[in-house]
Amino acid sequence: MNPTPSATAPQKKKKSAFREWIDSIVFAVVAATFIRWLFFTPYVIPSSSMEKTLLVGDFIFVSNLHYGARTPVTPLQVPLTHQTIWGTRIPSFSTLIQLPMYRLPGFTDVKRNDVVVFNYPGDPDEPFEDVIRGDGGYKHFPVDLRNNFIKRCIGVSGDVIEIKNAVVYVNGQPGAVPPHAEFYYRLESSDALDDRFFENEDIQDHGAYPADSSKPNLFLYQIRTTPEIVEGLKKHDFIKNIAQVTRYASAASSPEMGIFPAAIKQNQEFWGPLQVPKKGWTIQLDSANVAKYGNAIKYFDHNDTEKVIIANGKISIDGKPLNSYTFKQDYYFMMGDNRYESADSRFWGFVPEDHIVGKAIFTWMSIDPNPKSFLHKIRWNRLLRPIN
């Protein structure tokens, strides 16, 4: 026989609608935070450095599983924020507690030609000091809260990278050309080409060369576009010739300001050769290697920055001069597919392994920030599109 409940037994108090609403929000925030940390993180593309692979206004998912999720360095943070509280300039985190970073096992390593999201390592020579804006990269934020960049991995740890005549060489061999990488071309046409023609061909960057009086029926243009679009242009009868061109004759004759490392005369089309640091790799610290790798040793290789002194082509740690150095982690060389509009490893150096966030896998939504009409606001052809 089943026992009869006592008349005086306390009854469980039913939650109010407000309490259930709060519990649901807390559960949703915790679940979303866990998913963003361990599995996938959504991002939106704000700049043109990866066009035409990724467009401004693309919404993408980045897999944290591929390379392994990182444990948070700064646990005291408002959930689902990055550097500031939504819509404000108020920091969303506190550095009162700082934990060591660990990476969970992933099912692959970063490979050449992967499109990778990473925390911007920063240029030590940047003059900015605004904590909220994040300028200076590593200067003001824990590793996992530094600005997020997205580029293509051109070289992994141990690779030797060199650029000659705008062609990237990896370990002495021409590297794979991304399917949507943009280059400069000289275009010859028997007809005058207007803005509408270039718009229809999806070419945003174009300009006319001065007319050649000796060739009255030939019009010359400089365009920046992809090899795929160039092949399409060749199908027009009035296009007489298209050839890739470079803007610089050589590195020595046209050194460019702001190129990494600053002590070497280089430019975007003539760069290197330079080896990407690899965990366990030992280098001799002569003046040339100090210029190339000094910033990585001081700021990114898990040394006490205050104790690393770089002066007169030499490095000392805690007052002890170093003749050689062995790297403690792997590094990567990143470059944007829109190479002439990309701030990347050519300008600020290598990306440390602990700055790697994840692999970009697909575009789930794309909104044109400057549509021709409301009906063209959404780029339907880019929905659920894999990122190659």
Secondary structure, DSSP 4 states (H G I P E B T S, - for coil): -PPPPPTTPPPPPPPPHHHHHHHHHHHHHHHHHHHHHHTEEEEE--SSTTTTTS-TTEEEEEESTTT-PBPPS---B-TT-SSB-TTS-SBSB--SS-----B---SS---TT-EEEEE----TT-----TTTTTTGGGTS-GGGSPEEEEEEEE-TT-EEEEETTEEEETTEEPPPPTT--EEEEEEESS---HHHHHHTT--EEEEPPP-TT-TT-EEEEEEE-HHHHHHHTTSTTEEEEEE--S-S-TTTS--TTPSSTTS--BTTBEEEEEPP-TT-EEE--HHHHHHHHHIIIIISS--GGGEEEETTEEEETTEE-SEEE-SS-EEEEE-SSGGG--SHHHH-PEEGGGEEEEEEEEEEEB-SS-SSGGGSB-GGGTTEEP-
